[in-house]
Amino acid sequence: MKYKRILLKLSGEALMGDKQYGIDPKRLGEYADEIKEIHDKGVEIAIVIGGGNIFRGVAGASNGMDRVQGDYMGMLATVINGMALQGALEDKGMLTRLQTALKIEAIAEPYIKRRAVRHLEKGRIVIFGAGTGNPYFTTDTAAVLRGVEVHADVILKGTRVDGVYDADPEKNPNAVKFDSISFEDVLKKGLNVMDTTAFTLSQENELPIVVFDMNKKGNLLKICEGENIGTVVKI
């Protein structure tokens, strides 16, 4: 396998499937199957998942809610998604651990870097919930931060688009896809890969990012086997 240890970043919206909000059990099961394929090949897997299918702090703030309060609500939404994914993975026979940046001892371990790394070494899938534990930081930033901390080989950002384009492919049919692109060129072209804080952290730590379509069956395994799927953002 090309990658020994990965950090998989999933958006909360991805869990909605065809629903307007919440969690689609069918989509959750599909993701668990995809993750099991690479787990069975020996890849060590850490996961960060967003909470936008349940609550988004920025949206709450735009409607008059206190931003800090809204962001903490969003963190709790990521914990709910993490629990749902944990259940789906364990239904498929995988061992998992949910660690959270906020202390919720009844349902998850507190995030401890050394413990997380040990879980990964033992073949357990580690899901990181509650973002960084701080308001004003996105789950993209949490994904890169945790990826750096646990020494992941790559950030795999699973989206509904099959890579990075020079324009929004859902709005512009003539948008051109990049097979690979440098961090520098992403910044020059103003492309939206991750939020600026996450992207800068990834660049400074020379941690490559692969943006790919998580909803296409087999893509996750192909990337881990070294196939050129999606877009690779590298130094």
Buried (B, 14 or more C-beta within 10 A) or exposed (E): BEBBBBBBBBBBBBBBBEEEEBBBEEBBEBBBBBBBBBBEEEBBBBBBBBBBBBBBBEEBBEEEBEBEEBBBBBBBBBBBBBBBBBBBBEEEEBEBBBBBBBEBEEEBBBBEEEBBBEBBEEEBBBBBBBBBBBBEBBBBBBBBBBBBBBBBBBBBBBBEBBBBBBEEBEEEEEBEBBEBBBBEEBBEEEBEBBBEBBBBBBBEEEBBBBBBBBBBEEBBBBBBBEEEBBBBBBE
